[in-house]
Amino acid sequence: MTERRDDRDETVGEFGELVNLTPKQLEDWLGSEESKAAGQHKDDGESTGHASGRRIVDLLRTSKSDLSDDDLAHMRKVTGYIKRHLAQRPSGDIADTTWRHSLMNWGHDPLKDS
């Protein structure tokens, strides 16, 4: 099923607002040990967020007109995760927390919000 243009624009817009790391910043982050340690790890050793981060890099480099329905579904998954995770912000300094590292795997650095 193909998405309506309004839904597509809304999905892409919200993704663009919440994913605040550039493809290069996210790629660099995903190469770090902190990134690899954050999140729930699957049997293959990679966390769900880390795998999602690799896909987000590709999405950020894809022209809006070339996005598939599956791409848009993943973008909605990403924005949903970021919103839920932001609502669970811990108190205190978040700079070196697993909470922040997990969000960064999904393309959002909460320190950029400050």
N, C-alpha and C positions, 0 to 999 in steps of 0.2 A: 504494500500500500504506500503510495507516495504522499508525503506531507503537504498540507496546504502552505502557500507562501507565507502567510501570517505566522503560522506555527514555526516554520523554518526560521524566519527572521527573529522571532522571539527566542528560540533556542540558541541561535548563533549569538544574539545580542547578550543574553544572560551569561553564556559561556565566556564571551569576551570580557565581560565585567568582572567575573569571579576568578578566571584564570589570569593571574597578574604576573606570571613569569614568562619571559620570552622563550622561544624554542631553544636558543643557545643556553640561557640561564637554567632551564629545566634539564637539558642534556647534561650540562656540567654537574648539576645537583645529583642527578641520577647515577653519576659515576662515583659519587662519594660513599664512604663507608657508612656515614650516618643515614643516608638514603636507603641503603641496602638493609640496614638493621631495623628500620621502622616498619610497623604494620604487621598484619597477620600473614604468615608465610605458608605457601602451599607446599605440596610434596616436592615440587621441583626446586624449592628453596627461595623462589622469588615471591615477594609479597604482592597482594592484589593491587595495592597502590602503586608499587614500582612498575608493574606491568602496565597499569593504566597510564602512568606517566610517559612511558615510551609511546603509547598510542596517542596521547595528548600532543606530544612533539609533532607527530605526523599530522594530526588534525590542524594544529596551528600553522602548518606549512601548506595546507590544502586550500585551494581557492573555494570560496563559499559555493560557487556554482557546481563544483565537483564533489561536494559532500553527498554521501549516500544516506539512505534512511538509517542504515546501521550506524554510520558515523554520528548522525543526529541523535540516535538513541544513546550512544555512548556519551555524547556531550550532555544530555539530560542526566545521565547517571553521575557524571562528574559534578555538575552544578548541585545536584541533590546531596551528594556526599559533602561537598564543601560547606553548604548551608548547615547541614546537620552537625558537622564537626565544629564549625565556628560557634554554634550554640552551646558547645561543651567546653568553651575556653576555660582553662584553669586560671586560678589567681596567681599573682606574682609574675616574676620574670619568665617569659616564655621563650627567650632566645635559643636556649639549648635544650628544648624539651622534645620528647617523642611526639607529643601532640602537634607541635609545629612541623617537625620533620615529616610526619604522616601527611599533613596538609600540603607540604611542599611537593611530595611525591605526586599529588593530584593537581599540581600546577599553581597552587596559591600560597604565597608567603604572607602570613598575617602581620609581619613586621612592616610590610610595605603599606599597610593600612594606616599606620601611625603618622 
